[in-house]
Amino acid sequence: MAQLIIDGKRVDGAEGTYPIHNPARPDEAVHEAPAASIAQLDEAVAAARRAAREWGATPVEDRAAQVSALSEPLMALGTDADFVALLVREHGKPLAEASFEAFAPGGMAGIMAPMAVEHLQPEQDAGDPNAPTVTREPFGVVGVILPFNWPLGVMALKVIPSLLAGNALVVKTPPTCPGAVLDMLAAIADGLPAGVLNTVNSPGIEVGEALVVHDGIDMVSFTGGGSTGAKVMAAAAGKLRPVLLELGGNDPAIIGADVEITDALIDRLWDSSMTTSGQVCMAVKRLYVPADKERDFVDALVERAAKVTVGDGLADGVTMGPVHTARARDFAEGLLADAEQAGAKVHRPATLRAEDAEAGGHFVSPAIVEGAARDTRVVREEQFTPLLPVLPYADLDDAVAQANDTEYGLCASIWSADAEVADSIAHRLEAGTVWVNHHSIYASDPRAPFGGWKESGIGRELGADGILSYTHPRSIVRHPLP
């Protein structure tokens, strides 16, 4: 059974435990998760505050060495078959995706550590001895709140840079799938001084809410839905506390007129949209294609969907697992019903594994939506499920206008062999990350900053900016004594 980490010690939840259920078989309890009390949150914050000063004063080279040394044990845990199976059973994602995600924390530690050494050095104009010196100082104690969809991956891109920046942490794990995250965080804490990394978990929202407004927290980093992110921001504003928010997206992908339909292209588009049953903030959620190729793209994607087997992520041959909750399943079905009522055609040729058909799992057969109007909910809202509307455009100006017609601005992509056209369109898309000829989690580069425009968030993760996000600058301006 997973435990909490408070001040370097593994402890049980003071509020007891609660069951974590398998999304593929909701009647199956995977394990008992610890439920922390508010008093334990206070203990975790106090431990972090005691540890923060010494950790922040540790030279960045030494911090980086300690974080880099974590890579090997994290890789070992991430390749442990039982650990990966735990992630599958409590989350629902297929084994191949879980294996990829479990690799992320160890990889992130190795990649980000040397970047921190490079970018956290004091800055001064070498040619001017009287120039100001700018240093980057840690905030102190950072409260981190994690989502369910990529719990290990998102944990890594928050925890590793924040530690490298010199902060101590209190991490609130996702309540519906905390086991693998708590185990991985414990492995990280084992390689750090006591109190630098602490964890809390609970089935409700009370501990998370208390973390955001806690007097001992200096910064909050949150990934999740927009409505919750707004509440986090509002609560933190009462303390004038900085926040880093990575929120939702309704990512457009524009296919250029020069692009030929191939199996490789369709496979890449499929993965860009349907990984983790579409439960990826940076997934393709609207596909814009030339009007004269709409029929061909729909047919090719429907043919690709027919190759999908939906079911238990640990079963042989399964390529798509359930969505994480019954609520998400019902939301997806509601979007499709709304689209059909408005005149769209929904294609769902995938196969549900026979053994799973009667298990009551949160299965959503992936859907290609044809003929959806621009104001249909499946186009306007973030689906966060395996649904993909294929939308025609008249010319690239029309495509860009449609792509930008959203309150979101997380990611976007342009697909074309014409580098000049692709570059021109990339600069017109209103998104924090724009990819060329790729999209989604497999297209990300940890050297590049990641974050949203508009209602998709505030602040940046990954890259040098992702490290600097967990610091604030100090300017030292020298003048001669009068």
C-alpha positions in Angstrom: 0.0 0.0 0.0 1.3 3.5 -0.9 2.2 5.8 1.9 2.7 9.6 2.3 6.1 11.2 2.7 6.4 13.8 5.4 9.7 15.1 6.6 11.5 12.1 5.1 9.3 9.5 6.7 6.8 7.2 5.1 3.5 7.6 7.0 -0.1 6.3 6.7 -2.9 8.7 6.2 -4.4 10.0 9.4 -7.9 9.8 7.9 -7.4 6.1 7.0 -7.6 4.8 3.5 -10.1 4.6 0.6 -10.3 2.3 -2.3 -8.9 3.0 -5.8 -10.9 1.3 -8.6 -9.9 0.0 -11.9 -11.6 2.0 -14.7 -11.8 -1.1 -16.9 -13.6 -3.0 -14.1 -15.0 -0.5 -11.6 -16.0 -3.2 -9.1 -12.3 -4.1 -8.7 -10.4 -2.3 -6.0 -6.8 -2.0 -7.1 -5.4 -0.8 -3.7 -6.2 1.3 -0.7 -4.9 4.9 -0.9 -3.9 7.0 2.1 -6.1 9.8 3.1 -4.2 12.7 4.7 -5.7 15.0 7.3 -5.4 18.8 7.4 -3.0 18.3 10.4 -0.8 16.2 8.2 -0.8 18.9 5.5 0.4 21.3 8.2 3.2 18.9 9.1 4.2 18.5 5.5 4.3 22.3 5.0 6.3 22.8 8.2 8.8 20.1 7.2 9.2 21.8 3.8 9.7 25.2 5.4 12.5 23.8 7.7 14.2 22.2 4.7 13.7 25.0 2.2 16.4 27.4 3.5 19.3 24.9 3.4 18.2 23.4 0.1 17.8 26.8 -1.5 21.3 27.8 -0.2 22.9 24.7 -1.7 24.9 25.6 -4.8 23.0 24.8 -8.0 25.7 22.5 -9.1 25.3 20.4 -6.0 21.5 20.4 -6.3 21.8 19.3 -9.9 24.2 16.5 -9.0 21.7 15.2 -6.4 18.8 15.4 -8.9 20.8 13.9 -11.7 21.7 11.0 -9.4 18.0 10.2 -9.1 17.8 9.3 -12.8 19.1 5.7 -12.4 16.8 4.6 -9.5 13.8 6.3 -11.1 14.5 4.5 -14.4 14.7 1.3 -12.5 11.4 1.9 -10.8 9.8 3.0 -14.1 10.8 -0.2 -15.8 9.5 -2.5 -13.0 6.7 -4.6 -14.4 4.6 -4.4 -11.2 5.0 -0.7 -11.0 3.8 -0.1 -14.6 0.9 -2.6 -14.1 -0.2 -0.6 -11.1 -0.4 2.5 -13.2 -2.4 0.7 -15.8 -4.8 -0.8 -13.3 -5.5 2.5 -11.4 -5.5 4.8 -14.4 -6.7 2.7 -17.4 -4.2 3.6 -20.1 -2.7 0.7 -22.1 0.5 -1.0 -21.1 2.6 0.6 -23.8 1.5 4.1 -22.9 2.1 3.4 -19.2 5.6 2.1 -19.9 6.4 5.3 -21.8 5.1 7.5 -19.1 6.9 5.6 -16.3 10.1 6.4 -18.1 9.5 10.2 -17.9 10.7 11.1 -14.3 14.0 9.4 -14.7 14.5 10.9 -18.1 13.5 14.3 -16.9 16.0 14.3 -14.1 18.8 13.5 -16.5 17.8 16.2 -19.0 16.9 19.1 -16.7 19.8 18.9 -14.3 22.5 20.3 -16.6 20.0 22.9 -17.9 19.6 24.2 -14.4 23.3 24.6 -13.9 23.5 26.7 -17.1 20.5 28.9 -16.6 20.6 29.6 -12.9 24.0 31.3 -12.9 24.1 35.0 -11.8 23.9 37.4 -14.8 26.1 40.4 -15.2 27.5 42.3 -18.2 31.0 41.0 -18.3 32.3 44.2 -19.9 30.9 46.4 -17.2 32.1 45.8 -13.6 29.5 48.3 -12.4 26.6 46.6 -14.1 23.8 45.1 -11.9 24.0 41.4 -11.0 20.8 39.4 -11.4 20.4 36.2 -9.5 17.5 33.7 -9.6 16.2 32.8 -6.1 13.8 30.0 -5.2 10.4 30.9 -3.9 10.8 28.7 -0.9 8.0 26.2 -0.6 6.0 25.3 -3.7 2.6 23.6 -3.5 2.0 21.2 -6.4 -1.4 19.8 -7.4 -1.3 17.0 -10.0 -3.9 15.8 -12.5 -5.0 12.2 -13.2 -4.3 12.0 -17.0 -0.5 11.8 -17.1 0.2 11.7 -13.3 3.9 10.6 -13.5 4.7 12.8 -16.5 3.2 16.0 -15.2 4.7 15.3 -11.8 8.1 15.1 -13.3 7.8 18.4 -15.3 6.8 20.2 -12.1 8.8 18.5 -9.4 12.2 18.2 -11.1 12.5 21.8 -12.2 11.2 23.1 -8.9 13.7 21.1 -7.0 16.6 22.2 -9.3 15.5 25.8 -8.7 16.0 25.3 -5.0 12.5 24.9 -3.7 11.1 22.5 -1.1 7.8 20.9 -2.1 4.4 19.7 -0.9 2.8 17.6 -3.6 -0.9 16.8 -3.7 -1.4 13.6 -5.8 -4.4 12.9 -8.0 -7.1 11.3 -5.8 -8.3 8.7 -8.3 -4.9 7.3 -9.2 -2.3 8.2 -6.5 -0.5 4.9 -6.0 2.2 5.0 -8.7 2.8 8.7 -8.2 3.2 8.3 -4.4 5.7 5.4 -5.0 7.7 7.5 -7.6 7.7 10.5 -5.3 9.0 8.4 -2.4 11.8 7.2 -4.6 12.7 10.9 -5.4 12.4 11.8 -1.7 14.8 9.0 -0.8 17.6 10.8 -2.7 17.0 14.2 -1.1 17.4 15.7 2.4 14.5 15.1 4.7 11.6 17.6 4.2 12.6 18.8 0.8 9.9 16.7 -0.8 6.6 15.9 1.0 3.4 14.3 -0.3 -0.3 14.5 0.7 -3.3 12.8 -0.8 -7.0 12.7 -0.1 -10.3 11.6 -1.8 -11.9 15.0 -1.5 -11.0 18.6 -2.3 -10.4 19.9 1.2 -6.7 19.1 1.4 -6.0 20.6 -2.0 -8.0 23.8 -1.1 -6.1 24.1 2.2 -2.8 23.7 0.4 -3.5 26.6 -2.0 -4.2 29.1 0.8 -1.8 27.7 3.4 0.3 30.4 5.0 3.5 28.3 4.6 3.2 28.0 0.8 5.0 30.6 -1.4 3.9 29.5 -4.8 1.3 27.1 -6.3 1.7 25.0 -9.5 -1.4 23.4 -10.8 -2.4 21.3 -13.8 -6.0 20.6 -14.5 -9.3 21.9 -15.9 -9.9 25.6 -16.5 -12.7 26.1 -14.0 -10.6 24.5 -11.2 -7.6 26.6 -12.3 -9.6 29.8 -12.0 -10.6 28.8 -8.4 -6.9 28.1 -7.6 -5.9 31.5 -9.0 -8.7 33.3 -7.1 -7.8 31.6 -3.8 -4.1 32.3 -4.3 -4.8 35.9 -5.1 -6.1 36.4 -1.6 -2.5 35.8 -0.5 -0.9 37.6 -3.5 0.7 34.2 -4.2 2.2 33.5 -7.6 0.6 30.6 -9.5 1.7 28.5 -12.5 -1.4 27.1 -14.3 -1.4 24.6 -17.1 -5.0 24.3 -18.1 -7.1 22.9 -20.9 -6.8 23.1 -24.6 -8.9 22.6 -27.7 -6.0 22.1 -30.0 -6.4 22.6 -33.8 -4.3 20.8 -36.4 -4.3 22.2 -39.9 -3.5 19.9 -42.8 -2.0 21.8 -45.8 -3.3 21.4 -49.3 0.0 19.8 -50.4 -0.2 16.9 -47.9 -0.9 13.5 -49.4 -2.8 10.9 -47.3 -0.5 8.0 -46.3 -0.7 5.3 -43.7 2.2 7.0 -41.8 0.4 10.3 -41.8 -2.9 8.8 -40.6 -1.1 6.9 -37.9 0.7 10.0 -36.6 -2.6 12.0 -36.6 -4.3 9.1 -34.8 -1.7 9.0 -32.1 -1.7 12.8 -31.8 -5.4 12.7 -31.1 -6.2 9.4 -29.4 -3.3 8.7 -27.0 -4.6 7.9 -23.5 -8.1 7.8 -25.0 -7.9 11.5 -25.9 -7.2 12.5 -22.3 -4.3 14.7 -23.1 -4.4 18.5 -22.8 -2.2 18.8 -25.9 -4.0 16.3 -28.1 -5.4 17.2 -31.5 -9.1 17.9 -30.8 -10.0 19.6 -34.1 -8.7 18.5 -37.4 -8.9 21.0 -40.3 -8.5 19.6 -43.8 -8.9 21.1 -47.3 -12.6 20.9 -48.3 -11.9 18.9 -51.4 -10.1 16.2 -49.3 -12.6 16.0 -46.4 -14.1 12.8 -47.7 -10.7 11.1 -48.1 -9.5 12.1 -44.7 -12.7 10.9 -43.0 -12.5 7.6 -44.8 -8.8 7.1 -43.9 -9.4 7.9 -40.2 -12.4 5.7 -40.0 -10.3 2.9 -41.5 -7.7 3.6 -38.9 -10.3 3.5 -36.1 -11.4 0.1 -37.3 -8.0 -1.3 -36.3 -8.5 -0.3 -32.6 -9.3 -2.7 -29.9 -10.7 -1.1 -26.8 -10.4 -2.9 -23.4 -8.4 -3.6 -20.3 -5.0 -1.9 -20.8 -3.2 -5.0 -19.5 -4.8 -7.4 -22.1 -2.9 -8.5 -25.2 -4.0 -6.7 -28.3 -5.7 -3.8 -26.6 -4.7 -0.5 -28.1 -7.0 1.9 -26.2 -8.1 1.7 -22.6 -11.1 3.2 -20.9 -11.5 6.8 -20.0 -10.7 7.4 -16.4 -14.2 8.0 -15.0 -17.8 7.3 -15.6 -18.3 11.1 -15.8 -15.9 11.4 -18.7 -17.6 8.5 -20.5 -21.0 10.1 -20.1 -19.6 13.5 -21.2 -18.2 12.0 -24.4 -21.5 10.2 -25.2 -23.4 13.5 -24.6 -21.1 15.4 -27.0 -21.7 12.7 -29.7 -25.5 12.7 -29.2 -25.5 16.5 -29.4 -23.4 16.3 -32.7 -25.7 13.7 -34.2 -28.8 15.7 -33.3 -27.3 18.7 -35.0 -26.8 16.7 -38.2 -23.2 15.4 -37.9 -22.4 11.8 -38.7 -20.5 9.8 -36.1 -18.2 6.9 -37.2 -17.3 4.3 -34.5 -15.9 1.1 -36.1 -13.5 0.1 -33.3 -13.9 -3.2 -31.5 -14.6 -3.6 -27.7 -12.8 -6.7 -26.4 -15.4 -9.3 -25.8 -14.1 -10.1 -22.3 -14.5 -6.5 -21.3 -17.9 -5.9 -22.8 -19.8 -6.9 -19.6 -17.3 -5.5 -17.1 -19.1 -2.1 -16.7 -15.9 -0.3 -17.5 -15.7 3.4 -18.6 -15.1 2.5 -22.2 -15.6 5.0 -25.0 -15.3 3.7 -28.6 -13.2 6.3 -30.5 -15.3 8.4 -32.8 -14.6 10.3 -36.0 -17.2 13.1 -36.3 -18.1 14.2 -39.9 -20.0 17.3 -40.8 -20.1 19.0 -37.4 -21.0 22.7 -37.6 -18.6 25.2 -36.1 -20.8 25.9 -33.1 -21.4 22.2 -32.2 -20.2 21.3 -28.7 -17.8 18.7 -29.9 -16.0 21.5 -31.8 -16.3 24.3 -29.3 -15.6 22.4 -26.0 -12.5 20.5 -24.9 -13.6 16.9 -25.3 -10.7 15.2 -23.4 -12.0 11.9 -24.7 -11.4 9.9 -27.9 -13.5 12.1 -30.2 -12.2 13.9 -33.3 -14.2 16.2 -35.5 -12.9 16.5 -39.1 -13.6 20.0 -40.3 -13.2 21.4 -43.9 -11.7 24.8 -44.8 -11.8 26.8 -48.0 -8.3 28.2 -47.8 -5.5 28.7 -45.3 -6.9 32.0 -44.1 -10.1 30.3 -43.3 -8.3 27.5 -41.6 -6.4 29.9 -39.4 -9.5 31.8 -38.5 -11.3 28.6 -37.5 -8.4 27.3 -35.6 -8.0 30.6 -33.6 -11.8 30.8 -32.9 -11.6 29.5 -29.4 -11.0 30.7 -25.8 -8.1 28.2 -25.6 -4.5 28.6 -26.7 -2.5 25.7 -25.5 -1.1 24.0 -28.7 -1.7 23.8 -32.4 0.0 22.3 -35.5 0.4 22.9 -39.2 1.2 20.0 -41.5 2.9 20.7 -44.8 6.0 19.8 -46.8 6.3 23.5 -47.8 8.5 24.9 -45.0 7.7 28.6 -46.0 4.0 28.0 -45.8 4.3 26.0 -42.5 6.4 28.7 -40.9 4.0 31.5 -42.0 1.0 29.6 -40.6 2.8 28.7 -37.4 3.3 32.4 -36.6 -0.4 33.1 -37.0 -1.7 30.4 -34.7 -2.7 31.6 -31.3 -1.1 29.0 -29.1 1.8 28.6 -26.7 3.3 25.7 -28.7 3.0 25.2 -32.4 4.3 22.0 -34.0 5.1 21.4 -37.6 4.1 18.0 -39.0 3.5 16.5 -35.5 1.4 17.1 -32.4 0.8 16.0 -28.8 2.9 14.3 -26.1 5.2 12.5 -28.5 6.1 15.7 -30.3 7.2 17.6 -27.2 10.8 18.6 -26.6 11.8 19.2 -22.9 14.2 21.9 -24.1 11.3 24.0 -25.2 9.0 26.0 -22.9 5.5 24.7 -22.6 2.3 26.5 -21.6 -0.8 28.2 -22.8 -2.2 31.4 -24.1 -5.6 32.8 -23.4 -7.6 30.5 -21.0 -5.1 27.7 -21.4 -2.9 28.9 -18.5 -0.3 31.1 -17.0 3.4 30.5 -16.9 5.7 28.0 -18.5 7.0 24.5 -17.8 9.9 22.7 -19.4 12.9 24.3 -21.0 14.9 27.1 -19.3 11.7 29.0 -18.8 10.3 26.0 -16.9 13.1 26.1 -14.5 13.1 29.9 -14.1 9.3 29.8 -13.5 10.1 28.4 -10.0 12.4 31.3 -9.2 12.1 35.0 -8.8 14.9 37.5 -9.8 16.9 39.5 -7.4 18.7 42.5 -8.8 21.8 43.7 -7.0 22.7 47.2 -8.1 26.0 48.6 -6.8 27.0 52.2 -6.3 30.1 53.7 -4.7 29.8 54.9 -1.1 29.4 58.8 -1.1 
